[in-house]
Amino acid sequence: MDIVNRIPYWFLYELLRQIWDILYSDYPRKSWLSTLEDLIQEFLQLFQTIFPEQFIPKCHFLLHAARNTAKYGPLKRQMNLRYESKHHLLKKIANRCNNYINLPCTISKRVQLRQCYELMEENIFKCSGISGKFHSRRKISFRKEIQNALRDDYLFDYDELTEYVKWVVLNNIKYKIGDVFVFYLLGGEEIPLFGEIKYIINNKKAWRFIVHCYETISFRENLHCYEISPSNAYVVLGENEFLTHKAEDCYFLNNSYFVRVPYRLTHVE
């Protein structure tokens, strides 16, 4: 953290991260757009002053972001990154095949062969239910807090043993033990509450996650991360009760936990 404070233009990165938070939000609010416009203008003025040689037309296009968001909705849903990713594969094939006679034919044939190879995968069409090896454990061997959370769960049964796995794929999303997710937004400020998956259990043919809850202490602007602290609370959640569907990056630094959320989270208006 001391290194961050010594970077001369870190304030420019913090300004860009504020812009990113709004632009990549799933449900940006109209009240944010005036703030977004002011942030973009301030960022461009500072960037042009500090790095005049690196200022390119793409930077100018940011000026239209707030208006386009108001007109078309979240701009993240109109990105061309998926197309660029697909095109990247075609460029790699073109550079390595050393064929200059009928390049389109060669590229299309290679892409078809690759797709056939991928379709040979046994689980290619299974978007749910793929998991690691099943293990059995006595319910009384869990911590008391976990036992209480299991009893509060509406799918809880009183069998002596429960089955658990280390990872599972549900609706094309992979969950594994140790992953940190956002499961609740607290209050009007919509402060995210984080939880770490401790166990993945299969209860009455339904997948349930035993989650260790963390308390959100503060938002560290210099790191653009939330500082969190483990609590003694455990909850049992289903796959649809997580607000995010990608594990967040969690770091342990100076005896504290920090989580980086890629964009601003909010409820649907």
C-alpha positions as CSV (number, residue, x, y, z in Angstrom):
1,M,0.0,0.0,0.0
2,D,3.0,2.3,0.6
3,I,4.0,1.8,-3.1
4,V,0.6,2.9,-4.2
5,N,0.9,6.2,-2.3
6,R,4.3,6.9,-4.0
7,I,2.9,6.5,-7.6
8,P,2.8,10.1,-8.9
9,Y,-0.3,9.7,-11.2
10,W,-2.3,7.2,-9.2
11,F,-5.1,9.8,-8.8
12,L,-5.6,9.5,-12.6
13,Y,-6.2,5.7,-12.2
14,E,-8.7,6.3,-9.4
15,L,-10.6,8.7,-11.6
16,L,-10.6,6.1,-14.4
17,R,-11.9,3.4,-12.1
18,Q,-14.8,5.6,-11.0
19,I,-15.7,6.0,-14.7
20,W,-15.3,2.2,-15.2
21,D,-17.6,1.4,-12.3
22,I,-20.5,3.3,-13.8
23,L,-19.9,2.3,-17.5
24,Y,-19.7,-1.4,-16.7
25,S,-22.5,-1.6,-14.2
26,D,-25.3,-4.0,-15.1
27,Y,-28.0,-1.6,-14.1
28,P,-26.7,2.0,-14.3
29,R,-29.1,4.6,-12.9
30,K,-30.1,7.8,-14.8
31,S,-29.0,9.9,-11.8
32,W,-25.4,8.6,-12.3
33,L,-25.1,9.9,-15.9
34,S,-24.4,13.6,-15.0
35,T,-21.7,12.4,-12.6
36,L,-20.3,10.1,-15.3
37,E,-20.1,13.1,-17.7
38,D,-18.3,15.3,-15.2
39,L,-15.8,12.5,-14.4
40,I,-15.0,11.8,-18.0
41,Q,-14.4,15.5,-18.8
42,E,-12.1,15.8,-15.7
43,F,-10.2,12.7,-16.7
44,L,-9.7,13.7,-20.3
45,Q,-8.5,17.2,-19.3
46,L,-6.0,15.8,-16.9
47,F,-4.9,13.0,-19.2
48,Q,-4.3,15.4,-22.1
49,T,-2.3,17.7,-19.8
50,I,-0.1,15.0,-18.3
51,F,0.2,12.6,-21.3
52,P,-0.3,14.8,-24.4
53,E,1.6,12.3,-26.7
54,Q,-0.6,9.4,-25.7
55,F,-3.9,11.2,-26.2
56,I,-5.7,9.5,-29.1
57,P,-9.1,9.8,-30.7
58,K,-10.4,6.8,-28.7
59,C,-10.1,8.9,-25.6
60,H,-12.3,11.5,-27.2
61,F,-15.0,8.9,-27.8
62,L,-15.5,8.7,-24.0
63,L,-17.3,12.0,-24.2
64,H,-20.3,10.3,-25.8
65,A,-20.5,7.5,-23.2
66,A,-23.1,9.1,-20.9
67,R,-25.4,10.1,-23.8
68,N,-25.1,6.6,-25.4
69,T,-25.8,5.0,-22.0
70,A,-29.0,7.0,-21.6
71,K,-30.1,6.2,-25.2
72,Y,-29.1,2.5,-25.5
73,G,-28.7,1.2,-21.9
74,P,-25.5,-0.4,-20.4
75,L,-22.7,-0.1,-23.0
76,K,-21.1,-3.4,-21.7
77,R,-23.8,-5.3,-23.6
78,Q,-22.7,-3.7,-26.8
79,M,-19.0,-4.4,-26.6
80,N,-17.1,-6.1,-29.4
81,L,-14.8,-8.0,-27.2
82,R,-16.5,-11.3,-28.0
83,Y,-16.0,-10.7,-31.7
84,E,-12.4,-9.6,-31.1
85,S,-11.8,-12.8,-29.1
86,K,-13.1,-14.9,-32.0
87,H,-11.1,-13.0,-34.5
88,H,-7.9,-13.4,-32.5
89,L,-8.1,-17.2,-33.1
90,L,-8.5,-16.6,-36.8
91,K,-5.4,-14.3,-36.9
92,K,-3.4,-16.9,-35.0
93,I,-4.3,-19.6,-37.5
94,A,-3.5,-17.3,-40.4
95,N,0.0,-16.5,-39.0
96,R,0.9,-20.1,-38.3
97,C,-0.4,-22.0,-41.3
98,N,2.0,-20.5,-43.8
99,N,-0.6,-20.8,-46.6
100,Y,-0.9,-17.9,-49.0
101,I,-2.9,-19.5,-51.8
102,N,-6.4,-19.9,-50.4
103,L,-6.2,-18.5,-46.9
104,P,-10.0,-18.2,-46.2
105,C,-10.5,-21.9,-47.1
106,T,-7.7,-22.9,-44.8
107,I,-9.0,-20.8,-41.9
108,S,-12.6,-22.1,-42.2
109,K,-11.4,-25.7,-42.3
110,R,-9.2,-25.3,-39.2
111,V,-12.1,-23.6,-37.3
112,Q,-14.4,-26.5,-38.3
113,L,-11.9,-29.1,-37.1
114,R,-11.4,-27.3,-33.9
115,Q,-15.1,-27.2,-33.2
116,C,-15.4,-30.9,-33.9
117,Y,-12.7,-31.6,-31.5
118,E,-14.4,-29.4,-28.8
119,L,-17.7,-31.2,-29.4
120,M,-16.0,-34.5,-28.7
121,E,-15.8,-33.4,-25.0
122,E,-18.0,-35.6,-22.9
123,N,-19.6,-32.8,-20.9
124,I,-19.8,-30.2,-23.6
125,F,-23.7,-30.1,-23.6
126,K,-24.0,-30.5,-19.9
127,C,-24.4,-27.0,-18.4
128,S,-25.4,-28.2,-14.9
129,G,-24.8,-31.0,-12.5
130,I,-21.1,-31.6,-13.3
131,S,-19.2,-31.8,-10.0
132,G,-16.2,-33.2,-8.3
133,K,-16.0,-36.5,-6.4
134,F,-18.8,-36.9,-3.7
135,H,-17.7,-37.2,-0.1
136,S,-19.8,-38.1,2.9
137,R,-19.6,-36.4,6.3
138,R,-21.6,-36.6,9.5
139,K,-23.7,-33.5,10.1
140,I,-22.7,-33.5,13.8
141,S,-19.1,-33.1,12.8
142,F,-19.7,-29.6,11.4
143,R,-19.2,-26.5,13.5
144,K,-22.1,-25.5,15.7
145,E,-22.7,-22.4,13.6
146,I,-22.9,-24.5,10.4
147,Q,-25.3,-27.0,12.0
148,N,-27.6,-24.2,13.1
149,A,-27.5,-22.7,9.5
150,L,-28.4,-26.2,8.1
151,R,-31.3,-26.5,10.5
152,D,-32.6,-23.1,9.4
153,D,-32.5,-24.1,5.7
154,Y,-35.9,-25.1,4.4
155,L,-34.3,-28.1,2.5
156,F,-32.7,-29.5,5.6
157,D,-33.3,-33.2,6.4
158,Y,-32.3,-35.0,9.5
159,D,-30.2,-37.7,7.9
160,E,-27.0,-38.6,9.7
161,L,-24.8,-38.1,6.7
162,T,-24.6,-35.4,4.1
163,E,-22.8,-35.4,0.7
164,Y,-20.5,-32.7,-0.3
165,V,-18.1,-31.9,-3.2
166,K,-15.2,-29.5,-3.8
167,W,-16.6,-27.9,-7.0
168,V,-19.8,-28.0,-9.1
169,V,-20.9,-26.4,-12.4
170,L,-24.5,-25.0,-12.4
171,N,-25.9,-23.2,-15.4
172,N,-22.4,-22.9,-16.9
173,I,-21.0,-21.3,-13.8
174,K,-18.3,-23.1,-11.8
175,Y,-18.5,-22.8,-8.0
176,K,-15.7,-24.1,-5.8
177,I,-14.7,-24.1,-2.2
178,G,-12.9,-20.9,-1.2
179,D,-14.6,-18.7,-3.8
180,V,-15.9,-15.3,-2.6
181,F,-19.2,-14.0,-3.9
182,V,-21.5,-11.0,-3.2
183,F,-24.8,-12.2,-1.8
184,Y,-26.4,-9.1,-0.5
185,L,-26.5,-5.3,-0.9
186,L,-27.0,-3.5,2.4
187,G,-29.0,-0.3,2.9
188,G,-29.5,2.7,0.7
189,E,-25.8,2.9,-0.1
190,E,-25.9,-0.6,-1.4
191,I,-22.9,-1.8,0.5
192,P,-22.0,-5.3,-0.8
193,L,-21.8,-8.1,1.7
194,F,-19.4,-10.9,0.9
195,G,-19.4,-14.6,1.6
196,E,-16.8,-17.4,1.2
197,I,-18.0,-20.8,0.1
198,K,-17.0,-23.3,2.8
199,Y,-18.9,-26.4,1.7
200,I,-21.0,-27.4,-1.4
201,I,-23.6,-30.0,-0.4
202,N,-26.2,-31.9,-2.2
203,N,-29.4,-31.9,-0.2
204,K,-32.5,-33.6,-1.6
205,K,-31.1,-33.4,-5.1
206,A,-30.6,-29.7,-4.7
207,W,-27.2,-28.0,-4.5
208,R,-26.7,-25.8,-1.5
209,F,-23.8,-23.7,-0.4
210,I,-22.6,-23.2,3.1
211,V,-21.2,-19.7,3.1
212,H,-19.0,-18.0,5.7
213,C,-20.2,-14.4,6.0
214,Y,-17.7,-11.5,6.1
215,E,-18.3,-8.0,7.4
216,T,-17.6,-5.1,5.1
217,I,-15.5,-2.6,7.1
218,S,-14.8,0.1,4.6
219,F,-14.0,1.0,1.0
220,R,-10.3,1.8,0.4
221,E,-10.3,4.3,-2.4
222,N,-6.5,4.2,-2.9
223,L,-6.7,0.5,-3.6
224,H,-10.3,0.6,-5.0
225,C,-11.1,-2.5,-2.8
226,Y,-13.4,-3.3,0.0
227,E,-11.8,-4.2,3.3
228,I,-13.6,-7.1,4.9
229,S,-13.4,-9.1,8.1
230,P,-14.5,-12.7,8.8
231,S,-17.5,-13.0,11.2
232,N,-18.9,-16.0,13.1
233,A,-22.1,-16.1,10.9
234,Y,-22.8,-18.9,8.4
235,V,-25.8,-19.0,5.9
236,V,-27.0,-21.7,3.5
237,L,-27.6,-20.3,0.0
238,G,-28.8,-21.6,-3.3
239,E,-27.2,-20.8,-6.7
240,N,-29.8,-18.0,-7.5
241,E,-29.2,-16.2,-4.2
242,F,-25.7,-14.9,-5.2
243,L,-25.8,-11.4,-6.7
244,T,-22.7,-12.1,-8.8
245,H,-21.9,-15.1,-10.8
246,K,-18.2,-14.8,-10.9
247,A,-15.9,-15.3,-7.9
248,E,-14.4,-12.0,-6.8
249,D,-10.6,-11.5,-6.3
250,C,-9.8,-11.6,-2.6
251,Y,-6.4,-10.7,-1.2
252,F,-4.8,-11.0,2.2
253,L,-2.5,-8.0,3.0
254,N,-1.2,-6.7,6.3
255,N,-3.5,-9.1,8.3
256,S,-6.5,-7.8,6.4
257,Y,-8.7,-9.1,3.7
258,F,-9.4,-7.0,0.6
259,V,-11.9,-7.8,-2.2
260,R,-11.9,-6.1,-5.6
261,V,-15.3,-5.7,-7.2
262,P,-14.9,-5.1,-11.0
263,Y,-17.9,-2.7,-11.3
264,R,-20.5,-1.0,-9.2
265,L,-23.3,-3.2,-8.0
266,T,-26.9,-2.0,-7.6
267,H,-30.4,-3.3,-7.4
268,V,-32.7,-3.2,-10.4
269,E,-34.9,-0.1,-10.4
